[in-house]
Amino acid sequence: MGVGPITADEIKLVLQLKRLPVEGGLFRQSYRSAATMSDGRPAGTGIYALFTDEPDSFSAMHRLDADELWHFYLGDAIEILMLRSDGSQETFVQGLDLRAGQLPQLLVPQGTWMGASLAPGGRYALIGCTMSPGFQSQGYEGGEREVLCETYPAAADRIVALTRPGSELGQPPEA
């Protein structure tokens, strides 16, 4: 390891992060509960995720079948877009500058469309996500750009930036 602030490459190496297919960014599952729900789903899961200033490094628009709690660990702030079923939308800034209104934790309620990326000018951000009940790939639904833009026209520019062609077709791995 070098001297000075840690780099995104060092974080990737130390935490053994790999590319997350479909959703995007780098990740590693850090926790999977041994306890299970009646359907065999883990009672809880947790991941590390790293977003960098590379053009394709973002969390593509998606929604989950359980609440997801995002935790900010280090680096530059990220912006999280949430699109609600009532047609409203909101962008949250997650980071450690509490005086600037950044949030170190943020709940994404079950069924809420969301996507995230570095805030403009950022280099990298290390975050974590926990879910209870735990993540299962069949509970992930990728957002379709055209449908989301039609449903949430005020957020169309941000939706385009947070979608990839074909990302609604797959599901990320269980880890």
Secondary structure in CASP SS format (residue, H / E / C, confidence):
PFRMAT SS
TARGET T0000
AUTHOR 0000-0000-0000
METHOD secondary structure of the structure
MODEL  1
M C 1.00
G C 1.00
V C 1.00
G C 1.00
P C 1.00
I C 1.00
T C 1.00
A H 1.00
D H 1.00
E H 1.00
I H 1.00
K H 1.00
L H 1.00
V H 1.00
L H 1.00
Q C 1.00
L C 1.00
K E 1.00
R E 1.00
L C 1.00
P C 1.00
V C 1.00
E C 1.00
G C 1.00
G C 1.00
L E 1.00
F E 1.00
R E 1.00
Q E 1.00
S E 1.00
Y E 1.00
R E 1.00
S C 1.00
A C 1.00
A C 1.00
T E 1.00
M C 1.00
S C 1.00
D C 1.00
G C 1.00
R C 1.00
P E 1.00
A C 1.00
G C 1.00
T E 1.00
G E 1.00
I E 1.00
Y E 1.00
A E 1.00
L E 1.00
F E 1.00
T E 1.00
D C 1.00
E C 1.00
P C 1.00
D C 1.00
S C 1.00
F C 1.00
S E 1.00
A E 1.00
M E 1.00
H E 1.00
R E 1.00
L E 1.00
D C 1.00
A C 1.00
D C 1.00
E E 1.00
L E 1.00
W E 1.00
H E 1.00
F E 1.00
Y E 1.00
L E 1.00
G E 1.00
D C 1.00
A C 1.00
I E 1.00
E E 1.00
I E 1.00
L E 1.00
M E 1.00
L E 1.00
R C 1.00
S C 1.00
D C 1.00
G C 1.00
S C 1.00
Q E 1.00
E E 1.00
T E 1.00
F E 1.00
V E 1.00
Q E 1.00
G C 1.00
L C 1.00
D C 1.00
L H 1.00
R H 1.00
A H 1.00
G C 1.00
Q C 1.00
L E 1.00
P C 1.00
Q E 1.00
L E 1.00
L E 1.00
V E 1.00
P C 1.00
Q C 1.00
G C 1.00
T C 1.00
W E 1.00
M E 1.00
G E 1.00
A E 1.00
S E 1.00
L E 1.00
A C 1.00
P C 1.00
G C 1.00
G C 1.00
R C 1.00
Y E 1.00
A E 1.00
L E 1.00
I E 1.00
G E 1.00
C E 1.00
T E 1.00
M E 1.00
S C 1.00
P C 1.00
G C 1.00
F C 1.00
Q C 1.00
S H 1.00
Q H 1.00
G H 1.00
Y E 1.00
E E 1.00
G E 1.00
G C 1.00
E C 1.00
R H 1.00
E H 1.00
V H 1.00
L H 1.00
C H 1.00
E H 1.00
T H 1.00
Y C 1.00
P H 1.00
A H 1.00
A H 1.00
A H 1.00
D H 1.00
R H 1.00
I H 1.00
V H 1.00
A H 1.00
L C 1.00
T C 1.00
R C 1.00
P C 1.00
G C 1.00
S C 1.00
E C 1.00
L C 1.00
G C 1.00
Q C 1.00
P C 1.00
P C 1.00
E C 1.00
A C 1.00
END
